[in-house]
Amino acid sequence: MRDRSTPVWVKSSRCDASNCVEVADMGPEILIRNSLFPAGDVVGVSRRDWGAFVAAVASGRLASAE
């Protein structure tokens, strides 16, 4: 079993050279950070909220206005 005290960061599959997000599954919480600043701030959200966010992105409800 993996040690959950140390985050294992995974880059988004939509990552490009200048715009990356990484996430780490910490059990009850999902951690999010900017891969360009790995020592910077980290945001933690509940699994439930993360699932709702991912579903909203996948459905296009959070599509860019560009």
Secondary structure as GFF3:
##gff-version 3
##sequence-region A 1 66
A	DSSP	beta_strand	10	11	.	.	.	ID=ss1
A	DSSP	beta_strand	21	25	.	.	.	ID=ss2
A	DSSP	beta_strand	29	34	.	.	.	ID=ss3
A	DSSP	beta_strand	43	46	.	.	.	ID=ss4
A	DSSP	alpha_helix	47	59	.	.	.	ID=ss5
###
